[in-house]
Amino acid sequence: MNALTDYLRFDNGLAESTAPDETIYPLMIVSQAEYDSFADSLLPHQQDWLNLHGSKGKSGSIFTLPDAQGQLAMGVVITGRTPQWDSAKAARTLPACTFLANTDFAGSAALSDIQLGWGLAQYEFAPHKKEGGLRARLTLAEGAFDKNVDAQLLGIFLCREMINQPANIMTPQGIEDICQIVADSLSADCTVTKGAELETYGPAVHVVGRAAEIPPRIIDMRWGDDGPLITLVGKGVCFDSGGLDIKPSRGMEIMKKDMGGAAHVLGLAVALMASGQKIRLRVLIGAAENAISEKAMRPLDVIKTAAGIDVEVGNTDAEGRLILADLLHHAIEDKNGRPDYLLDFATLTGAARIALGTECPALFANHQTMAQAFVAQGFKIDDPLWHMPLLDRYDPQLDTGQAGLSSTGPSGYGGAITAALFLRRFTGRKVNWGHIDVMAWNLSSKPGRPKGGEAMGLRAAYHLIVSGGYTQ
């Protein structure tokens, strides 16, 4: 896995081995409910320090306590409902020493949450800056390392890194290059369809990307020989100008993130592969740039799709659903049979952001019980999603095109729903399919969640797949 970890400069923040003479300080993980018991266990001078400077058990408080000589004795993090984010804050707050996690007073806080938050705090996208200074390192008791957490960190780092890269680097070719690094590092098979072959295999992908300097492509990755077939589909629009229905400059400003769906499915795939799940995994990514040239598609053009359905282009800025149409068709028409679970990620609509804000992706699904399990899993681990309806009464709006299935319908209302209904035309109603409309970007920084590209719903999807919750 060296090629992938080297590319990401992957750092989980753990000191997995220490020098024999290195001083290791305890990091006390203290739940709010256990704060008084923790305080009572301290030496008198440390209790005096707490009384004078202490946090009074406030969640998210990070501090150190001295020994009898006034030197560092321990680090302390007070945890509340979300210990992973308290841990992330501690990773950036504590001095540059090595700490051993101690859960004697942690209550229900799991050591895996501490490992996760500590690791998430290590990510930084700053290729133009010199390497940062020394940071606190965390070590765990023997046998406490959770490979599932580290696999998720690797996937999240990849997702963030891909989204953060500028659009002149994370081009369709750039996405292909990253997919190849992943395939080589984790022993997956990767095939790419582009050029003249794409015009037949993925005609909608071709039309969306044909105006760009770097041509479009479909990337198809497979891994695993046993278990359920899990297929992940990602929108990889490397930059979205809006096409001829051009976006205003402010709306175009961070459109390098429009390949966030591709970054999510590739990051999720990395997490599943790196943790060695017993599944058959397929990843389908449509990589293209929605550019403007004499080759650009026009409003009300009628284009072919891989499913043989003619689509009238309602708006050239609604290009993502055209790409997904081809990918979802090929996901369904798999030579190994229909997937047991089909999940797509896409930065698809502004309507979803208006409805739910920037930090809660919208989830649409054919199977309602699965959607409920997905939402419950997301809130359990503080990686939230919200279930939105595939409202049948809006579906006829898509049949109002003059020359084919309309990609948008005539109304701007309920845009996230009509976009999902358009996708359902290519999956059908019976397939176990979920669609996540995601922002993929933090507008501001919080502990463990830096401003910029972000994996949203990725951890929830990982836990849903690993637990088999998608079968509900």
GIJO-V171194 format. One record per residue. N is the residue number from 1. RES is the residue in one small letter. OMEGA is omega in degrees with one decimal (none if undefined). BURIAL is 1 if it has 16 or more other C-alpha atoms within 10 Angstrom, else 0. Layout:
# GIJO-V171194
N:RES:OMEGA:BURIAL  N:RES:OMEGA:BURIAL
This chain:
# GIJO-V171194
1:m:-174.5:0  2:n:-177.5:0  3:a:-179.5:0  4:l:-179.5:1  5:t:176.8:1  6:d:179.3:0  7:y:-176.1:0  8:l:-170.8:1  9:r:-169.7:0  10:f:-179.6:1  11:d:179.8:1  12:n:176.5:1  13:g:-177.1:1  14:l:170.1:1  15:a:-173.8:0  16:e:172.5:0  17:s:-178.8:0  18:t:178.2:0  19:a:-177.8:0  20:p:-176.6:0  21:d:-178.2:0  22:e:176.4:0  23:t:179.1:0  24:i:-176.3:1  25:y:176.5:1  26:p:170.0:1  27:l:-177.0:1  28:m:175.4:1  29:i:-170.5:1  30:v:175.8:1  31:s:178.8:1  32:q:-178.6:1  33:a:-177.5:1  34:e:-173.4:1  35:y:-178.1:1  36:d:178.5:0  37:s:176.5:0  38:f:-178.9:1  39:a:-180.0:1  40:d:-177.8:0  41:s:-174.2:0  42:l:174.8:0  43:l:-175.8:0  44:p:-177.8:0  45:h:176.6:0  46:q:174.3:1  47:q:176.4:1  48:d:179.5:0  49:w:179.4:0  50:l:-179.0:1  51:n:-176.7:0  52:l:-173.3:0  53:h:-165.2:0  54:g:-173.7:1  55:s:-174.9:0  56:k:174.3:0  57:g:179.8:1  58:k:-180.0:0  59:s:-179.8:1  60:g:177.3:1  61:s:-179.7:1  62:i:178.4:1  63:f:175.0:1  64:t:176.7:1  65:l:-176.7:1  66:p:169.0:0  67:d:-176.1:0  68:a:-180.0:0  69:q:179.2:0  70:g:178.2:0  71:q:-178.4:0  72:l:177.5:0  73:a:-177.1:1  74:m:168.0:1  75:g:-178.2:1  76:v:171.6:1  77:v:177.7:1  78:i:-174.3:1  79:t:176.4:1  80:g:-174.7:1  81:r:-176.1:0  82:t:-176.1:1  83:p:-179.9:1  84:q:-178.8:1  85:w:172.7:1  86:d:177.3:1  87:s:178.5:1  88:a:178.0:1  89:k:179.8:1  90:a:-178.0:1  91:a:-179.3:1  92:r:-174.3:1  93:t:-174.7:0  94:l:179.9:1  95:p:-174.0:1  96:a:177.3:0  97:c:174.4:1  98:t:-177.2:1  99:f:174.9:1  100:l:-177.8:1  101:a:179.4:1  102:n:-175.3:1  103:t:-178.8:1  104:d:-178.2:0  105:f:-173.1:1  106:a:-177.6:1  107:g:-177.5:1  108:s:179.7:0  109:a:-177.7:1  110:a:178.2:0  111:l:177.6:1  112:s:176.1:1  113:d:178.4:1  114:i:177.1:1  115:q:-179.3:1  116:l:-178.0:1  117:g:178.4:1  118:w:-179.9:1  119:g:-179.9:1  120:l:-179.6:1  121:a:-177.7:1  122:q:-175.3:1  123:y:175.0:1  124:e:175.6:1  125:f:-178.5:1  126:a:-176.2:0  127:p:-178.3:0  128:h:-178.7:0  129:k:174.2:0  130:k:178.5:0  131:e:-179.5:0  132:g:-179.2:0  133:g:-179.9:0  134:l:178.4:0  135:r:173.1:1  136:a:176.7:1  137:r:-179.3:1  138:l:171.9:1  139:t:-175.4:1  140:l:176.0:1  141:a:-179.2:0  142:e:179.3:0  143:g:-176.4:0  144:a:-179.0:0  145:f:-177.8:1  146:d:-177.4:0  147:k:177.9:0  148:n:177.2:1  149:v:-178.0:1  150:d:176.9:1  151:a:177.1:1  152:q:177.8:1  153:l:-180.0:1  154:l:179.1:1  155:g:179.6:1  156:i:176.7:1  157:f:180.0:1  158:l:179.3:1  159:c:-179.9:1  160:r:-175.6:1  161:e:-179.8:1  162:m:-178.4:1  163:i:-176.9:1  164:n:-177.8:1  165:q:177.5:1  166:p:-173.2:0  167:a:177.5:1  168:n:174.3:0  169:i:179.7:0  170:m:176.5:1  171:t:171.7:1  172:p:175.7:1  173:q:178.2:1  174:g:176.6:1  175:i:177.5:1  176:e:-179.5:1  177:d:178.6:0  178:i:177.6:1  179:c:-180.0:1  180:q:175.6:1  181:i:178.9:1  182:v:-178.9:1  183:a:-179.4:1  184:d:-176.0:1  185:s:-173.0:1  186:l:173.7:1  187:s:174.5:0  188:a:174.3:1  189:d:-176.2:1  190:c:176.0:1  191:t:-177.2:0  192:v:176.7:1  193:t:-179.4:1  194:k:179.0:1  195:g:-176.3:0  196:a:-179.6:0  197:e:-179.4:0  198:l:-177.7:1  199:e:177.5:1  200:t:-174.4:0  201:y:-178.6:1  202:g:-172.8:1  203:p:179.5:1  204:a:175.6:1  205:v:179.0:1  206:h:-177.2:1  207:v:-180.0:1  208:v:-171.5:1  209:g:-170.9:1  210:r:-178.4:1  211:a:-172.3:1  212:a:177.3:1  213:e:-179.5:0  214:i:-169.5:0  215:p:-179.1:1  216:p:179.5:1  217:r:171.1:1  218:i:179.8:1  219:i:-175.0:1  220:d:-178.1:1  221:m:178.3:1  222:r:-179.2:1  223:w:174.5:1  224:g:-176.4:1  225:d:-173.9:0  226:d:174.4:0  227:g:-178.9:0  228:p:178.2:1  229:l:178.4:1  230:i:-179.2:1  231:t:-178.6:1  232:l:-176.3:1  233:v:-176.0:1  234:g:173.3:1  235:k:-177.3:1  236:g:177.2:1  237:v:-169.3:1  238:c:169.9:1  239:f:-176.5:1  240:d:174.8:1  241:s:-170.6:1  242:g:-176.1:1  243:g:-178.4:1  244:l:169.1:1  245:d:-165.0:0  246:i:177.1:1  247:k:167.6:0  248:p:-173.1:0  249:s:179.6:0  250:r:178.7:0  251:g:-178.5:0  252:m:-166.3:0  253:e:-178.2:0  254:i:-178.2:1  255:m:167.0:1  256:k:-179.4:1  257:k:-175.3:1  258:d:170.6:1  259:m:-178.5:1  260:g:177.4:1  261:g:176.6:1  262:a:179.4:1  263:a:179.9:1  264:h:-176.0:1  265:v:177.9:1  266:l:176.0:1  267:g:177.5:1  268:l:177.8:1  269:a:178.1:1  270:v:179.5:1  271:a:-179.4:1  272:l:-179.5:1  273:m:-176.4:1  274:a:179.0:1  275:s:172.9:1  276:g:-179.4:0  277:q:-179.6:1  278:k:-179.7:0  279:i:165.5:1  280:r:-171.6:1  281:l:173.1:1  282:r:178.0:1  283:v:177.7:1  284:l:-178.8:1  285:i:171.8:1  286:g:-175.9:1  287:a:-177.8:1  288:a:171.0:1  289:e:177.9:1  290:n:-172.4:1  291:a:-179.2:1  292:i:172.9:1  293:s:178.7:0  294:e:179.2:0  295:k:-174.6:0  296:a:174.0:1  297:m:-177.2:1  298:r:172.1:0  299:p:-179.7:0  300:l:164.8:1  301:d:174.0:0  302:v:-175.0:1  303:i:176.2:1  304:k:171.3:1  305:t:-179.1:1  306:a:-179.2:1  307:a:-178.1:1  308:g:179.3:0  309:i:175.5:0  310:d:-178.1:1  311:v:173.9:1  312:e:-175.8:1  313:v:-179.6:1  314:g:-179.2:1  315:n:-177.1:1  316:t:176.2:1  317:d:174.5:1  318:a:-173.6:1  319:e:-174.4:1  320:g:-178.6:1  321:r:176.5:1  322:l:176.4:1  323:i:-178.5:1  324:l:179.6:1  325:a:178.5:1  326:d:-176.9:1  327:l:-179.3:1  328:l:176.3:1  329:h:-179.1:1  330:h:175.1:1  331:a:-179.9:1  332:i:-176.8:1  333:e:-178.6:0  334:d:178.8:0  335:k:179.3:0  336:n:-179.7:0  337:g:-179.6:0  338:r:-178.3:1  339:p:172.9:1  340:d:174.7:1  341:y:179.6:1  342:l:-176.6:1  343:l:174.6:1  344:d:174.0:1  345:f:177.9:1  346:a:167.1:1  347:t:-162.2:1  348:l:-172.4:1  349:t:169.2:1  350:g:-179.4:0  351:a:178.6:1  352:a:178.9:1  353:r:177.3:1  354:i:-178.3:0  355:a:-168.8:0  356:l:-176.9:0  357:g:-171.8:0  358:t:-171.9:1  359:e:-179.3:1  360:c:178.9:1  361:p:175.7:1  362:a:179.9:1  363:l:172.3:1  364:f:-176.5:1  365:a:173.3:1  366:n:-175.9:1  367:h:-172.4:1  368:q:-179.2:0  369:t:176.3:0  370:m:179.7:1  371:a:179.3:1  372:q:177.5:1  373:a:178.8:1  374:f:180.0:1  375:v:179.7:1  376:a:178.6:1  377:q:-179.7:1  378:g:179.9:1  379:f:178.2:0  380:k:-176.1:0  381:i:180.0:0  382:d:170.9:1  383:d:-162.2:1  384:p:167.5:1  385:l:175.8:1  386:w:-175.7:1  387:h:178.0:1  388:m:-172.3:1  389:p:165.6:0  390:l:-167.9:1  391:l:-173.4:0  392:d:-175.9:0  393:r:176.3:0  394:y:-173.2:0  395:d:-179.6:1  396:p:177.8:0  397:q:-177.9:1  398:l:-178.8:1  399:d:-176.6:1  400:t:177.5:0  401:g:-179.5:1  402:q:-171.9:0  403:a:-179.9:0  404:g:175.9:1  405:l:179.2:1  406:s:179.2:1  407:s:-175.2:1  408:t:-169.2:1  409:g:-173.1:1  410:p:-172.5:0  411:s:174.0:0  412:g:-179.2:0  413:y:176.6:0  414:g:-172.7:0  415:g:178.4:1  416:a:-179.5:1  417:i:-179.2:1  418:t:175.6:1  419:a:178.6:1  420:a:177.0:1  421:l:175.1:1  422:f:178.7:1  423:l:-179.2:1  424:r:176.1:1  425:r:-176.8:1  426:f:175.5:1  427:t:-169.7:1  428:g:-174.3:0  429:r:-171.0:0  430:k:-177.9:0  431:v:177.4:1  432:n:-170.7:1  433:w:171.9:1  434:g:-179.8:1  435:h:-179.1:1  436:i:177.6:1  437:d:-163.5:1  438:v:176.0:1  439:m:177.7:1  440:a:-175.5:1  441:w:171.6:1  442:n:179.7:1  443:l:177.6:0  444:s:-175.9:0  445:s:172.0:0  446:k:179.5:0  447:p:179.6:1  448:g:-177.4:1  449:r:-175.9:1  450:p:175.2:1  451:k:179.8:0  452:g:-176.6:1  453:g:-177.3:1  454:e:173.2:1  455:a:-178.5:1  456:m:-176.2:1  457:g:-178.2:1  458:l:179.8:1  459:r:178.4:1  460:a:178.6:1  461:a:178.2:1  462:y:-178.0:1  463:h:178.6:1  464:l:-178.5:1  465:i:-177.9:1  466:v:-178.1:1  467:s:-174.5:0  468:g:-177.0:0  469:g:179.5:1  470:y:-178.9:1  471:t:-175.0:0  472:q:none:0
